[in-house]
Amino acid sequence: MNTTSTPQTNATSLADKKNNEDDFEAAELIANWQQVSEQVAQASVQAQRQKDEITLLAVSKTKPAEMIATLARQGQQDFGENYLQEAIEKIQALRQQADCEHIVWHYIGSIQRNKTRDIAEHFDWVQTLEREIIAKRLNEQRPAELPALNVLIQVNIDNEDSKSGCLPAELSNLISAIKDYERLQLRGLMIIPAKANTDAFVRIKQLFDSIKREHPELKQWDTLSMGMSDDMSAAIAHGSTMVRVGSAIFGVRG
């Protein structure tokens, strides 16, 4: 009996093995996403809120477009990216896929002046606005054929040197400076609090609500982006409307 493998047989075996590995990784990814989605739903119930009040933002930075497409096919809509060039490549690739047309792209990285045009042209949301000059450039560079760019102001709620964001005391002046930009839609606030500091959630929610009262002209002031993989339940309990989850869905980054 001849058991000698041919190159073609070996290639077929390797291809089958690769497909099986890809199927396993996709199944694991979907299971992670479903588990996180259920955690969001449970936290909403515990906070006596409706599940549809909370948007799950899947933070897909450093992850390949194929993983994003897998979740998009399951119904995940919002994805967050930190690294501009990597994000643009994924956005361009996935916009060509019929089952990914519904994706809403959020820029959640730091913004330098030389990045504003690409951000304005490719993203649906920007969550890290902290300076008027950046808002001005985004407004000027947002293409006329696209809807207004949704923006959140990042607040350095705990005044940490290592964190970006405007200070709470600077917020009122920044809102007044940017609220009337026609190509921007100011939606709310984003924070990355100090670790294990749920008091920050309370303080930012109070600030968010006070701005809503003081600026009734902000018709779509409706988004409070706070909470990540480790603290999303606490954030939802304190009023978050958007949680940003990466590792719990995609696994630990290399």
VENRA-V35073 format. One record per residue. N is the residue number from 1. RES is the residue in three letters. PHI is phi in whole degrees, 0 to 359 (* if undefined). PSI is psi in whole degrees, 0 to 359 (NA if undefined). NEAR is the number of other ideal C-beta (glycine too) atoms within 12 Angstrom. Layout:
n:res:phi:psi:near
N:RES:PHI:PSI:NEAR
N:RES:PHI:PSI:NEAR
This chain:
n:res:phi:psi:near
1:MET:*:129:3
2:ASN:268:114:6
3:THR:252:12:6
4:THR:293:130:8
5:SER:276:138:12
6:THR:269:160:11
7:PRO:304:324:10
8:GLN:293:320:10
9:THR:297:317:14
10:ASN:298:318:13
11:ALA:296:320:13
12:THR:295:319:14
13:SER:297:318:15
14:LEU:295:320:15
15:ALA:295:318:14
16:ASP:297:318:14
17:LYS:298:317:14
18:LYS:296:318:14
19:ASN:296:320:14
20:ASN:295:319:14
21:GLU:296:318:14
22:ASP:296:319:18
23:ASP:297:319:15
24:PHE:296:315:14
25:GLU:296:321:21
26:ALA:295:317:23
27:ALA:296:319:16
28:GLU:295:318:19
29:LEU:299:314:32
30:ILE:296:320:26
31:ALA:297:318:20
32:ASN:299:313:31
33:TRP:298:317:34
34:GLN:296:322:21
35:GLN:294:316:19
36:VAL:295:318:37
37:SER:301:320:29
38:GLU:292:322:19
39:GLN:297:321:30
40:VAL:296:317:40
41:ALA:297:317:24
42:GLN:294:318:19
43:ALA:296:325:31
44:SER:295:316:29
45:VAL:298:315:18
46:GLN:297:329:17
47:ALA:271:4:26
48:GLN:58:45:12
49:ARG:235:161:22
50:GLN:278:143:14
51:LYS:302:323:21
52:ASP:286:0:11
53:GLU:282:344:23
54:ILE:247:126:37
55:THR:264:130:37
56:LEU:268:115:46
57:LEU:262:114:43
58:ALA:277:114:44
59:VAL:276:104:42
60:SER:256:14:42
61:LYS:303:141:30
62:THR:70:357:23
63:LYS:262:147:32
64:PRO:289:158:21
65:ALA:301:329:27
66:GLU:299:324:21
67:MET:291:321:34
68:ILE:297:316:42
69:ALA:298:322:31
70:THR:301:314:33
71:LEU:287:326:38
72:ALA:299:322:31
73:ARG:293:337:23
74:GLN:275:350:26
75:GLY:114:356:18
76:GLN:294:133:35
77:GLN:252:317:26
78:ASP:258:130:36
79:PHE:230:141:42
80:GLY:247:135:43
81:GLU:231:141:41
82:ASN:257:327:32
83:TYR:254:116:24
84:LEU:297:307:30
85:GLN:296:317:18
86:GLU:300:318:23
87:ALA:295:316:36
88:ILE:300:318:23
89:GLU:299:318:19
90:LYS:290:319:34
91:ILE:300:313:33
92:GLN:295:321:19
93:ALA:291:318:18
94:LEU:279:335:32
95:ARG:293:345:22
96:GLN:273:354:15
97:GLN:260:128:20
98:ALA:299:325:12
99:ASP:275:7:18
100:CYS:240:9:29
101:GLU:293:338:16
102:HIS:276:357:22
103:ILE:297:136:37
104:VAL:250:123:29
105:TRP:260:130:41
106:HIS:245:128:39
107:TYR:269:123:44
108:ILE:234:19:39
109:GLY:260:177:30
110:SER:291:151:25
111:ILE:242:118:35
112:GLN:259:159:18
113:ARG:302:323:18
114:ASN:283:0:14
115:LYS:258:348:27
116:THR:295:323:33
117:ARG:296:313:23
118:ASP:296:321:31
119:ILE:295:314:43
120:ALA:298:329:35
121:GLU:274:337:27
122:HIS:245:340:33
123:PHE:254:158:42
124:ASP:264:330:32
125:TRP:226:150:39
126:VAL:232:124:50
127:GLN:255:1:45
128:THR:237:34:40
129:LEU:286:130:48
130:GLU:219:352:32
131:ARG:225:146:26
132:GLU:297:321:24
133:ILE:298:325:18
134:ILE:290:319:36
135:ALA:299:317:39
136:LYS:299:316:24
137:ARG:292:318:28
138:LEU:299:319:41
139:ASN:297:315:31
140:GLU:291:330:21
141:GLN:259:358:28
142:ARG:289:122:31
143:PRO:301:140:19
144:ALA:296:332:14
145:GLU:280:351:8
146:LEU:262:155:19
147:PRO:298:164:18
148:ALA:304:144:25
149:LEU:283:122:41
150:ASN:288:131:35
151:VAL:228:145:47
152:LEU:242:144:48
153:ILE:270:125:48
154:GLN:278:128:38
155:VAL:249:128:42
156:ASN:276:79:29
157:ILE:295:331:35
158:ASP:254:11:24
159:ASN:52:49:21
160:GLU:269:134:18
161:ASP:297:331:10
162:SER:277:354:11
163:LYS:251:146:24
164:SER:277:173:28
165:GLY:119:153:35
166:CYS:280:157:32
167:LEU:282:152:23
168:PRO:307:323:27
169:ALA:292:339:13
170:GLU:269:352:21
171:LEU:294:316:36
172:SER:300:315:20
173:ASN:295:323:16
174:LEU:292:318:32
175:ILE:299:314:35
176:SER:299:327:20
177:ALA:285:330:23
178:ILE:246:351:35
179:LYS:295:336:30
180:ASP:260:7:18
181:TYR:295:125:27
182:GLU:288:334:18
183:ARG:264:5:28
184:LEU:240:143:37
185:GLN:242:106:31
186:LEU:284:117:40
187:ARG:252:336:35
188:GLY:161:214:39
189:LEU:232:155:47
190:MET:227:141:46
191:ILE:223:153:51
192:ILE:236:93:37
193:PRO:287:167:35
194:ALA:300:150:20
195:LYS:301:139:15
196:ALA:60:28:12
197:ASN:247:77:23
198:THR:291:343:28
199:ASP:300:331:17
200:ALA:298:325:35
201:PHE:297:319:37
202:VAL:295:315:23
203:ARG:293:320:28
204:ILE:288:328:39
205:LYS:293:320:33
206:GLN:297:320:21
207:LEU:293:316:32
208:PHE:302:313:37
209:ASP:292:323:20
210:SER:293:323:18
211:ILE:295:319:31
212:LYS:300:321:25
213:ARG:289:320:13
214:GLU:280:340:17
215:HIS:233:70:23
216:PRO:297:345:11
217:GLU:288:345:15
218:LEU:277:85:26
219:LYS:294:335:13
220:GLN:243:36:21
221:TRP:281:88:29
222:ASP:221:5:23
223:THR:234:126:36
224:LEU:236:103:40
225:SER:267:104:48
226:MET:203:147:45
227:GLY:106:132:43
228:MET:230:197:33
229:SER:306:319:28
230:ASP:274:342:21
231:ASP:224:21:29
232:MET:294:326:40
233:SER:294:317:31
234:ALA:296:321:29
235:ALA:296:317:41
236:ILE:296:320:38
237:ALA:298:333:26
238:HIS:257:13:32
239:GLY:110:7:37
240:SER:300:142:42
241:THR:249:356:38
242:MET:209:123:39
243:VAL:251:141:44
244:ARG:252:108:46
245:VAL:238:122:42
246:GLY:246:288:32
247:SER:297:326:22
248:ALA:293:338:30
249:ILE:263:308:41
250:PHE:266:351:32
251:GLY:91:167:22
252:VAL:293:136:12
253:ARG:282:143:16
254:GLY:285:NA:7
